[in-house]
Amino acid sequence: MSIVVFGATGHLGRLAVEHLVEKGVAPAEIVATGRSTENLADLAEQGVDVRAVDRDDAEAVAAALVGAEKVLLVSGIEPHRVDQHRTVVEAAEKAGVSLLVYTSGPKAAESSLLLMNDHRATEEILAASSVPTVVLRNAWYVENYTGQVPVWTEHGFAGAAAPDARLSVALRSEYAEAAAVVLTQDGHAGRTYELGGEQVTLPEIAAAVSGVIGQEVSYTQVPLEVLQGILEGAGLPAPAAQVFADVDRGITEGELLVPATDLETLLGRPATGLEQAVKTALA
């Protein structure tokens, strides 16, 4: 019996595989899938079963689930990802897996964020299936901001549309570890966890980044349409820029603010504090 990870070539999925191994799962019992296995070569060297699986290919998905006991479905990034998620859920149901873990987003069932629409649709698919599931509603990654540091330093400021409203952040690795926990422990089936760490403001994030890189990065509030233009200028396609600009609108309404208790419970410790998390993410 195996644990199949869909989306192992992405940052979160790969980290989940690494945490599964750290928690004692034999590498040979992990099936790490992605469109290409090129980025999984080092995992293969460790004994992980790596496979090229296109989630648009129902037969390939079904083949990957032969003999599977549990599944981690890391949400995709494609525009049609809900269809891909449905393909995995239906195949998991036919394969009779004992648990399917899905990485969703904060407050997905009622959130007004554009980014949550696909998560909400996927959660509805899961609810309608007979597969025992765990929904991990991951809040924001610290890396979502530290990844913007080159743009911030180029412009000398962190531009965002949200004022001093708070949002919950944690390291991507901590969300991945939480996924590994529910895949290796009993008693989580049927649960929905709202996962988030320290509750911070965007100015606090900018200040933490400034302290780590030794260069002043001030927080500057900009209108949503200006922020969208900045994101497009950084290389994001217009539809994606609109979605991420909408996140700042949601921050002002508390859409990314969740209690830290669920993540702390799963990890067995508090999530990493902001300053250390920024240091880790920028290392």
Summary of the structure (lengths in Angstrom):
residues: 283
radius of gyration: 18.8
end to end distance: 36.7
largest distance: 54.8
contacts: 975
relative contact order: 0.13
helix: 48%
strand: 20%
